[in-house]
Amino acid sequence: MGQDTAGASTDVPARLLLISDTHVPLRAKRLPDELLREADRADVVLHAGDWVDVATLDLLEGRARRLVGVYGNNDGPELRARLPETARVRLGGLRFGVVHETGAATGREARCAALHPDLDVLVFGHSHIPWDTLAPGGLRLLNPGSPTDRRRQPFCTYMTCTVADGILGEVVLHRLPRR
């Protein structure tokens, strides 16, 4: 889990689950069942921070085949001791980065492209607003939103995608039913 920079490459087709801002137990008592089923099906779960609860990290570590996660601004010392601020991993021939915060929406693509020139895909969170854009130079920026706290969004959300042979397959934004 966490930072994976040296040689660990997964160049076989993989199903990815992208989540962020779970905020358990502050915004929800538990993760939605649909999200847990997706975690069971995924080859890799990427979590872009704001877990809030160590039990959520433990739960996903126990269910996921592979978990890559970072801490967010709402994560305390226990989570920060177990998770990096930034994670990098090679999956299906693509270079992924995971961070919590990328700053203001205005100028995000250019800023992230400058900060992460060695990545193909950057997964981030913080805003709870789903985001899927392409930065100058080809960096794909993905924010799955939040599966537990929709804030001003119409739905709680998460993303899935596949990756193989250096190609990011269709990125699907999943809307969870209102609780």
For each residue, the residues with C-beta under 8 A, 3 or more apart:
1: 61 66 67 68 69 83
2: 68 69 70 82 83 84 87
3: 84 86 87 88
4: 8 68 87 88 89 90
5: 88
6:
7:
8: 4 89 90
9: 90 93
10: 14 43 44 66 89 90 91 92
11: 90 92 93 164 165
12: 92 164
13: 92 162 163 164 165
14: 10 43 44 91 92 162 163 164
15: 41 42 43 44 160 161 162
16: 42 43 44 45 46 91 160 161 162 163
17: 35 38 39 41 42 44 45 46 64 158 159 160
18: 46 48 123 142 144 158 159 160 161
19: 22 35 45 46 47 48 144 147 158 159
20: 47 48 49 50 72 100 123 124 125 126 128 143 144 145 146
21: 48 49 50 72 125 126 128 145 146 148 149
22: 19 27 28 31 47 50 51 52 53 56 146 147 148
23: 26 27 28 50 51 52 74 146 148 149
24: 27 28 29 30 31 51 52 53 55 56 148
25: 28 29 30 52 53
26: 23 52 74
27: 22 23 24 146 148 149
28: 22 23 24 25 31 32 148 149 179
29: 24 25
30: 24 25
31: 22 24 28 35 36 56 59 147 148
32: 28 35 36 147 148 156 176 179
33: 36 37
34: 37 38 174 176
35: 17 19 31 32 38 39 147 158 176
36: 31 32 33 39 40 63
37: 33 34 40 41
38: 17 34 35 41 42 158 160 174
39: 17 35 36 42 45 60 63 64
40: 36 37 63
41: 15 17 37 38
42: 15 16 17 38 39 45 64 65 160
43: 10 14 15 16 65 66
44: 10 14 15 16 17 64 65 66 67 68 89 91
45: 16 17 19 39 42 60 64 66 67 68 69
46: 16 17 18 19 68 69 96 98 123
47: 19 20 22 51 60 67 68 69 70 98
48: 18 19 20 21 69 70 72 98 99 100 123 124 125 126 143 144
49: 20 21 69 70 71 72 73 75 83 99 100 101 125 126
50: 20 21 22 23 72 73 74 75 100 125 126
51: 22 23 24 47 54 56 57 69 71 72 75 79 83
52: 22 23 24 25 26 56 74 75 79
53: 22 24 25 56 57
54: 51 57 58 78 79 82
55: 24 58 59
56: 22 24 31 51 52 53 59 60
57: 51 53 54 60 61 69 79 82 83
58: 54 55 61 62
59: 31 55 56 62 63
60: 39 45 47 56 57 63 64 67 69
61: 1 57 58 64 67
62: 58 59
63: 36 39 40 59 60
64: 17 39 42 44 45 60 61 67
65: 42 43 44
66: 1 10 43 44 45
67: 1 44 45 47 60 61 64
68: 1 2 4 44 45 46 47 87 89 96 98
69: 1 2 45 46 47 48 49 51 57 60 83 87 98
70: 2 47 48 49 83 84 85 86 87 98 99 100
71: 49 51 75 79 80 83 84 85 100
72: 20 21 48 49 50 51 75 100 101 125 126
73: 49 50 100 101 126
74: 23 26 50 52
75: 49 50 51 52 71 72 79 80 83
76: 79 80
77: 80 81
78: 54 81 82
79: 51 52 54 57 71 75 76 82 83
80: 71 75 76 77 83
81: 77 78
82: 2 54 57 78 79
83: 1 2 49 51 57 69 70 71 75 79 80
84: 2 3 70 71 87
85: 70 71 99 100
86: 3 70 97 98 99
87: 2 3 4 68 69 70 84 97 98 99
88: 3 4 5 95 96 97 98 119
89: 4 8 10 44 68 96 98
90: 4 8 9 10 11 93 94 95 96
91: 10 14 16 44 94 96 163
92: 10 11 12 13 14 162 163 164 165 166 167 168
93: 9 11 90 163 164 165 166 167
94: 90 91 120 121 163 166 167 168
95: 88 90 118 119 120 121
96: 46 68 88 89 90 91 119 120 121 122 123
97: 86 87 88 116 119 121 122 123
98: 46 47 48 68 69 70 86 87 88 89 122 123 124
99: 48 49 70 85 86 87 102 122 123 124
100: 20 48 49 50 70 71 72 73 85 124 125 126
101: 49 72 73 124 125 126
102: 99 108 111 112 122 124 126 141
103: 107 108 111
104: 107 108
105: 108 127 129 131
106:
107: 103 104 110 111
108: 102 103 104 105 111 112 131 133 135 141
109: 112 113 133 134 135 136 139 141
110: 107 113 114 135 136
111: 102 103 107 108 114 115
112: 102 108 109 115 116 122 135 139 141
113: 109 110 116 117 135 136 137 139
114: 110 111 117
115: 111 112
116: 97 112 113 119 122 139
117: 113 114 137
118: 95
119: 88 95 96 97 116 122 139
120: 94 95 96 138 139 140 168
121: 94 95 96 97 139 140 142 168
122: 96 97 98 99 102 112 116 119 139 140 141 142
123: 18 20 46 48 96 97 98 99 142 143 144
124: 20 48 98 99 100 101 102 131 141 142 143
125: 20 21 48 49 50 72 100 101 128 143 144 146
126: 20 21 48 49 50 72 73 100 101 102 143
127: 105 131 143
128: 20 21 125 145 146 149 150 151 153
129: 105 143 145 151 153
130: 143 144 145 153 157 159 173
131: 105 108 124 127 141 142 143
132: 140 141 142 143 159 171 173
133: 108 109 140 141
134: 109 138 139 140 141
135: 108 109 110 112 113 138 139 140 141
136: 109 110 113 139
137: 113 117
138: 120 134 135
139: 109 112 113 116 119 120 121 122 134 135 136
140: 120 121 122 132 133 134 135 168
141: 102 108 109 112 122 124 131 132 133 134 135
142: 18 121 122 123 124 131 132 159 161 171
143: 20 48 123 124 125 126 127 129 130 131 132
144: 18 19 20 48 123 125 130 147 157 158 159 173
145: 20 21 128 129 130 150 153 155 156 157 158 159 173
146: 20 21 22 23 27 125 128 149 150 151 153 156 157
147: 19 22 31 32 35 144 156 157 158 176
148: 21 22 23 24 27 28 31 32 156
149: 21 23 27 28 128 146 156
150: 128 145 146 153 154 155 156 157
151: 128 129 146
152:
153: 128 129 130 145 146 150 156 157
154: 150 175
155: 145 150 175 176 178
156: 32 145 146 147 148 149 150 153 175 176 178 179
157: 130 144 145 146 147 150 153 173 174 175 176
158: 17 18 19 35 38 144 145 147 173 174 176
159: 17 18 19 130 132 142 144 145 171 172 173 174
160: 15 16 17 18 38 42 171 172 174
161: 15 16 18 142 168 169 170 171 172
162: 13 14 15 16 92 168 169 170
163: 13 14 16 91 92 93 94 167 168 169
164: 11 12 13 14 92 93 167 169
165: 11 13 92 93
166: 92 93 94
167: 92 93 94 163 164
168: 92 94 120 121 140 161 162 163 171
169: 161 162 163 164
170: 161 162
171: 132 142 159 160 161 168
172: 159 160 161
173: 130 132 144 145 157 158 159
174: 34 38 157 158 159 160
175: 154 155 156 157
176: 32 34 35 147 155 156 157 158
177:
178: 155 156
179: 28 32 156
